[in-house]
């Protein structure tokens, strides 16, 4: 069954692929607009996935911290997903099945000077055979400077991750690692042969794309700042865990330990699931500790949001990731190291400490220096927006005129 589904997914313009696309629904003609830029010297479009609201955050960071830029993001709507803000949200039926919108959005994107394609997904749906390479060529021929940004599973090789990470989630039978391997291999080949700038959103992905540049995730620190109540008299450690995908974060590996520590009176446990995005800052503000990733060996948006809220973040970071961050920023990630084997010991030690406030200070300094958007804008500027065009790009831009 998986093999049949994979063949359909890999042949989106085949007769079966076209039939399968109908399940996305029928679009309402003219119901969705296209990207509109302000008149600026540099006009940037980031599309089409907006995972964890990052494309929107990077667009705002570029406008806030760079000169003369109009930045916009476009995102495919995720029904029943997290409600992240975006400049343009496109319903799934429109993205996949509305040829008129796809062509109009391509025309709008050709008014940009730069387009950043996320997760190797085609920004214009099934246009041009749903080929990312063909859509990139169409943009380049219109004089647009295109770059790529990888987010995670799209380029994380399960074979490499299993070899390097003893707690890898790819060892879990719930993860379809064989498909992820095929997709990541294909995407890495696209990126490495594109000749275009490539960015990654988390530092662990440099293991799979060593020539890429790390563009840190960005969080709105003011949104996460909340007054924090004093520790309770019974000294229970308030522990939160927010598993968006529990098998990846390792929830099932630590749940029994957490419940036992709660029964002993060591911690108060808050498993956060199905909570609207708008309510997350208040939930984090009630926690002393957030347990984040325990299997990937890196950190992402949730850890940064927790640091911004004043939580002590506990998770597993590989030495390679810690070194990569230190080399890029001069700062060590202030994430307390723990694995499923050591989580009980780490939480007992934290619960016994009297200086939790002192542990929060490095986290606040780190998230403000690395993840408030300034460094993200700087990276995109220096490694892409401010670079002169290559000879090939200039030839592509001049081709229509000839």
C-alpha positions as CSV (number, residue, x, y, z in Angstrom):
1,X,0.0,0.0,0.0
2,X,2.8,2.4,0.9
3,X,4.5,1.6,-2.5
4,X,1.3,2.4,-4.4
5,X,0.8,5.7,-2.5
6,X,4.5,6.6,-3.1
7,X,4.2,6.0,-6.9
8,X,1.1,8.3,-7.0
9,X,2.9,11.0,-5.0
10,X,6.0,10.8,-7.2
11,X,3.9,11.1,-10.4
12,X,1.5,14.0,-9.6
13,X,0.7,14.7,-13.3
14,X,-0.1,11.1,-14.2
15,X,-3.7,10.2,-14.8
16,X,-3.9,8.6,-11.4
17,X,-2.1,11.6,-9.9
18,X,-4.6,14.0,-11.5
19,X,-7.5,12.0,-10.1
20,X,-5.9,11.9,-6.7
21,X,-5.5,15.7,-6.7
22,X,-9.3,16.1,-6.9
23,X,-9.6,14.9,-3.3
24,X,-8.2,18.3,-2.3
25,X,-11.5,19.8,-3.4
26,X,-12.8,22.2,-6.0
27,X,-11.5,25.7,-5.7
28,X,-13.8,28.8,-5.7
29,X,-12.6,30.9,-8.7
30,X,-11.4,34.3,-7.7
31,X,-11.8,33.7,-4.0
32,X,-8.1,34.1,-3.2
33,X,-5.8,37.0,-4.0
34,X,-2.1,37.0,-4.8
35,X,1.0,38.5,-3.2
36,X,1.3,42.2,-3.3
37,X,4.5,44.1,-2.5
38,X,5.2,47.6,-1.4
39,X,7.3,49.6,-3.8
40,X,10.8,48.9,-2.4
41,X,14.1,48.4,-4.1
42,X,14.2,44.8,-2.7
43,X,11.0,42.7,-2.7
44,X,11.2,39.2,-1.1
45,X,8.6,36.4,-1.2
46,X,9.0,33.4,1.2
47,X,6.7,30.4,0.3
48,X,4.9,28.1,0.5
49,X,4.7,26.3,3.9
50,X,5.3,28.8,6.8
51,X,6.1,25.9,9.3
52,X,5.7,27.2,12.9
53,X,5.0,30.6,11.5
54,X,8.7,31.0,10.5
55,X,8.2,32.4,7.0
56,X,6.1,35.2,8.4
57,X,8.6,35.8,11.2
58,X,11.5,36.0,8.8
59,X,9.6,38.4,6.5
60,X,8.9,40.7,9.4
61,X,12.5,40.5,10.5
62,X,13.7,41.5,7.1
63,X,11.4,44.5,7.0
64,X,12.3,45.5,10.5
65,X,16.1,45.1,10.4
66,X,17.0,45.6,6.8
67,X,16.9,48.7,4.6
68,X,14.5,49.1,1.7
69,X,12.9,45.7,1.8
70,X,9.3,44.7,1.3
71,X,9.0,41.1,2.4
72,X,5.9,38.9,2.2
73,X,5.1,35.2,2.8
74,X,2.6,32.9,1.3
75,X,1.4,29.7,3.0
76,X,-0.8,26.8,2.1
77,X,-3.7,26.6,4.6
78,X,-3.5,23.7,7.0
79,X,-7.0,22.7,8.0
80,X,-7.2,21.9,11.7
81,X,-3.6,22.9,12.1
82,X,-1.9,25.5,14.3
83,X,-3.2,29.1,13.5
84,X,0.1,30.8,12.5
85,X,-0.1,34.3,10.9
86,X,0.7,34.7,7.2
87,X,0.6,37.5,4.7
88,X,-1.3,35.3,2.2
89,X,-3.1,32.1,3.2
90,X,-4.1,29.9,0.2
91,X,-6.7,27.2,0.7
92,X,-5.6,23.7,-0.3
93,X,-8.1,23.3,-3.3
94,X,-6.8,26.6,-4.7
95,X,-3.2,25.8,-4.3
96,X,-3.5,22.4,-6.0
97,X,-6.3,22.8,-8.5
98,X,-6.8,26.4,-9.4
99,X,-4.7,27.0,-12.5
100,X,-5.8,30.6,-12.8
101,X,-4.6,31.4,-9.3
102,X,-1.3,29.5,-9.9
103,X,-0.6,31.5,-13.0
104,X,-1.6,34.8,-11.3
105,X,0.6,34.0,-8.3
106,X,3.6,33.2,-10.5
107,X,3.1,36.6,-12.3
108,X,2.9,38.3,-8.8
109,X,6.1,36.5,-7.7
110,X,7.9,37.6,-10.8
111,X,7.5,41.2,-9.5
112,X,9.7,40.2,-6.6
113,X,13.4,40.6,-6.7
114,X,14.0,37.5,-4.6
115,X,12.0,34.3,-3.8
116,X,12.9,32.0,-1.0
117,X,11.4,28.5,-1.5
118,X,10.7,26.5,1.7
119,X,11.0,22.8,2.1
120,X,11.5,22.2,-1.6
121,X,7.8,22.5,-2.1
122,X,6.5,24.1,-5.4
123,X,5.3,27.6,-4.6
124,X,2.7,27.6,-7.4
125,X,1.0,24.2,-6.7
126,X,0.6,21.9,-9.7
127,X,1.7,24.5,-12.3
128,X,4.4,23.4,-14.7
129,X,3.9,19.7,-13.7
130,X,4.3,20.5,-10.0
131,X,8.1,20.7,-10.7
132,X,10.1,22.8,-8.3
133,X,12.9,23.0,-10.8
134,X,10.5,24.2,-13.6
135,X,9.0,26.8,-11.3
136,X,12.4,28.0,-10.3
137,X,13.4,28.3,-14.0
138,X,10.2,30.4,-14.7
139,X,11.1,32.7,-11.9
140,X,14.7,33.0,-12.9
141,X,13.7,33.8,-16.5
142,X,11.7,36.7,-15.1
143,X,14.8,38.0,-13.4
144,X,14.0,36.7,-9.9
145,X,16.9,35.6,-7.6
146,X,15.8,32.3,-6.1
147,X,17.1,30.6,-3.0
148,X,16.0,27.6,-0.9
149,X,15.4,27.0,2.8
150,X,15.2,23.5,4.2
151,X,13.1,23.0,7.4
152,X,13.7,19.4,8.6
153,X,12.3,16.1,7.4
154,X,12.5,17.4,3.9
155,X,16.3,16.9,4.0
156,X,17.1,15.0,7.2
157,X,18.4,11.6,6.0
158,X,17.1,8.8,8.2
159,X,20.2,6.6,7.5
160,X,22.5,9.4,8.6
161,X,20.4,10.2,11.6
162,X,20.1,6.6,12.8
163,X,23.9,6.3,12.5
164,X,24.6,9.4,14.5
165,X,21.8,9.5,17.1
166,X,21.1,6.6,19.5
167,X,17.7,8.0,20.3
168,X,16.7,8.7,16.7
169,X,12.9,8.7,16.0
170,X,13.6,6.9,12.7
171,X,14.1,3.7,14.6
172,X,10.4,3.9,15.7
173,X,8.0,1.8,13.6
174,X,5.5,4.6,13.5
175,X,7.9,6.6,11.3
176,X,7.9,5.7,7.6
177,X,11.7,6.1,7.3
178,X,12.0,4.5,3.9
179,X,9.9,7.2,2.3
180,X,11.6,10.0,4.2
181,X,15.0,8.6,2.9
182,X,13.8,8.8,-0.7
183,X,12.4,12.3,-0.3
184,X,15.4,13.7,1.6
185,X,17.8,12.2,-0.9
186,X,15.9,13.7,-3.8
187,X,15.7,17.1,-2.2
188,X,19.4,17.2,-1.2
189,X,20.3,16.4,-4.8
190,X,18.0,19.3,-6.0
191,X,19.6,21.7,-3.6
192,X,23.2,20.6,-4.2
193,X,22.9,20.8,-8.0
194,X,20.8,24.0,-8.1
195,X,23.8,26.4,-7.8
196,X,21.6,28.6,-5.6
197,X,21.9,29.8,-2.0
198,X,20.6,27.2,0.5
199,X,19.6,27.9,4.1
200,X,18.6,25.6,6.9
201,X,16.3,26.6,9.8
202,X,17.9,24.4,12.5
203,X,21.6,23.7,13.0
204,X,21.4,19.9,12.9
205,X,20.5,20.1,9.2
206,X,24.1,21.2,8.4
207,X,25.0,17.5,8.9
208,X,22.9,16.7,5.8
209,X,23.7,20.0,3.9
210,X,27.2,21.0,4.9
211,X,27.4,23.8,2.3
212,X,24.2,25.4,3.6
213,X,23.9,28.4,5.8
214,X,22.0,28.3,9.1
215,X,19.2,30.9,9.3
216,X,18.0,30.8,12.9
217,X,14.3,30.5,13.7
218,X,12.9,33.8,14.9
219,X,10.4,34.5,17.7
220,X,8.5,37.6,18.8
221,X,10.0,37.8,22.3
222,X,7.5,40.5,23.5
223,X,4.7,38.0,22.8
224,X,6.2,35.4,25.1
225,X,7.2,37.6,28.0
226,X,4.9,37.2,31.0
227,X,5.2,37.9,34.8
228,X,6.3,34.7,36.5
229,X,4.9,33.7,39.8
230,X,7.3,32.7,42.7
231,X,8.0,29.0,43.3
232,X,5.4,27.3,45.4
233,X,6.1,26.5,49.0
234,X,6.0,22.7,48.4
235,X,8.9,23.3,46.0
236,X,7.4,21.2,43.3
237,X,9.1,21.8,39.9
238,X,6.5,22.9,37.4
239,X,7.3,20.9,34.3
240,X,5.7,21.4,30.9
241,X,6.0,19.3,27.8
242,X,4.4,20.3,24.4
243,X,4.7,17.4,22.0
244,X,3.4,18.5,18.6
245,X,4.3,15.0,17.4
246,X,4.9,12.9,20.4
247,X,6.8,10.1,18.7
248,X,9.4,12.5,17.4
249,X,9.8,14.4,20.7
250,X,10.0,11.2,22.7
251,X,7.0,11.6,24.9
252,X,6.3,7.9,25.2
253,X,9.9,7.3,26.3
254,X,9.5,9.5,29.4
255,X,5.8,9.6,30.3
256,X,6.1,6.9,32.9
257,X,9.0,8.7,34.5
258,X,7.2,12.0,34.6
259,X,4.1,10.5,36.0
260,X,6.1,8.8,38.7
261,X,7.9,12.0,39.7
262,X,4.6,13.7,39.9
263,X,3.2,11.0,42.1
264,X,6.2,11.4,44.4
265,X,5.5,15.2,44.7
266,X,8.7,16.2,42.9
267,X,7.1,17.8,39.9
268,X,3.8,19.2,38.7
269,X,3.3,18.0,35.1
270,X,1.6,19.8,32.3
271,X,1.3,17.9,29.0
272,X,0.3,20.6,26.5
273,X,-1.6,19.2,23.5
274,X,-4.4,20.6,21.3
275,X,-3.9,24.1,22.8
276,X,-4.5,27.1,20.4
277,X,-1.3,29.0,19.6
278,X,-2.7,32.1,21.3
279,X,-2.8,30.3,24.6
280,X,0.7,29.0,24.6
281,X,2.4,32.0,26.2
282,X,0.2,31.7,29.3
283,X,0.9,28.0,29.6
284,X,4.6,28.4,29.3
285,X,4.6,31.2,31.8
286,X,3.2,28.8,34.4
287,X,6.1,26.4,34.0
288,X,9.6,26.4,35.5
289,X,10.9,23.9,32.9
290,X,10.0,22.9,29.4
291,X,11.0,19.5,28.2
292,X,11.7,19.8,24.5
293,X,13.2,17.5,21.9
294,X,14.8,14.2,23.2
295,X,15.3,12.4,19.9
296,X,16.4,14.7,17.1
297,X,19.5,16.0,18.8
298,X,18.7,19.7,18.1
299,X,16.3,22.4,19.1
300,X,13.7,24.6,17.3
301,X,10.9,27.1,17.7
302,X,9.3,25.6,20.8
303,X,12.6,25.8,22.7
304,X,13.1,29.4,21.7
305,X,9.6,30.4,22.7
306,X,10.1,28.7,26.1
307,X,13.4,30.5,26.6
308,X,11.7,33.8,25.7
309,X,9.0,33.1,28.3
310,X,11.6,32.5,31.0
311,X,11.4,28.7,31.1
312,X,14.5,26.5,31.7
313,X,14.6,24.3,28.6
314,X,15.6,20.6,29.0
315,X,16.4,18.6,25.9
316,X,19.0,16.5,24.0
317,X,21.4,18.4,21.8
318,X,24.2,16.6,20.1
319,X,27.8,17.9,20.5
320,X,27.9,18.7,16.8
321,X,24.8,20.9,17.2
322,X,26.2,22.7,20.3
323,X,29.5,23.3,18.4
324,X,27.8,24.5,15.3
325,X,25.8,27.1,17.3
326,X,28.9,28.1,19.2
327,X,30.9,28.6,16.0
328,X,28.2,30.6,14.4
329,X,27.2,32.8,17.3
330,X,29.9,32.7,19.9
331,X,27.3,31.5,22.4
332,X,26.5,28.0,23.8
333,X,22.9,27.0,23.6
334,X,21.5,27.3,27.2
335,X,19.6,24.0,27.0
336,X,20.0,21.6,29.9
337,X,21.2,18.3,28.4
338,X,19.0,15.2,29.0
339,X,18.1,12.0,27.3
340,X,15.3,9.5,28.1
341,X,17.9,7.7,30.3
342,X,18.9,10.8,32.3
343,X,15.7,12.8,32.4
344,X,14.8,11.6,35.9
345,X,18.1,12.5,37.4
346,X,18.1,16.0,35.6
347,X,14.6,16.8,36.9
348,X,15.4,15.7,40.5
349,X,18.5,17.9,40.4
350,X,16.6,20.9,39.1
351,X,13.8,20.4,41.7
352,X,16.4,20.5,44.5
353,X,18.1,23.7,43.4
354,X,17.4,27.1,44.9
355,X,18.8,29.2,42.1
356,X,16.4,28.5,39.2
357,X,16.3,32.3,38.5
358,X,20.0,32.2,37.7
359,X,19.4,29.4,35.2
360,X,16.9,31.6,33.3
361,X,19.4,34.5,32.7
362,X,21.5,32.7,30.0
363,X,18.4,31.6,28.2
364,X,17.0,35.1,28.0
365,X,20.3,36.5,26.7
366,X,20.7,33.7,24.2
367,X,17.2,34.0,22.6
368,X,17.5,37.8,22.4
369,X,20.9,37.6,20.7
370,X,20.2,34.7,18.3
371,X,16.5,34.2,17.8
372,X,14.8,37.7,17.9
373,X,15.0,38.0,14.1
374,X,18.0,40.3,13.8
375,X,20.5,37.5,13.1
376,X,18.1,35.8,10.7
377,X,17.7,39.0,8.7
378,X,21.5,39.5,8.8
379,X,22.1,36.0,7.5
380,X,19.7,36.3,4.6
381,X,21.1,39.7,3.7
382,X,24.8,38.7,3.7
383,X,24.4,35.2,2.2
384,X,21.8,36.1,-0.4
385,X,20.1,39.4,-0.8
386,X,23.3,41.5,-0.9
387,X,25.2,39.2,-3.1
388,X,25.8,40.1,-6.8
389,X,24.1,37.9,-9.3
390,X,26.1,35.0,-10.8
391,X,26.7,35.0,-14.5
392,X,24.1,32.3,-15.0
393,X,21.5,34.2,-13.2
394,X,22.2,37.4,-15.2
395,X,21.9,35.4,-18.4
396,X,18.6,33.9,-17.3
397,X,17.3,37.4,-16.4
398,X,18.4,38.8,-19.8
399,X,17.1,35.9,-21.9
400,X,13.5,37.4,-22.4
401,X,15.0,40.7,-23.7
402,X,17.1,38.9,-26.3
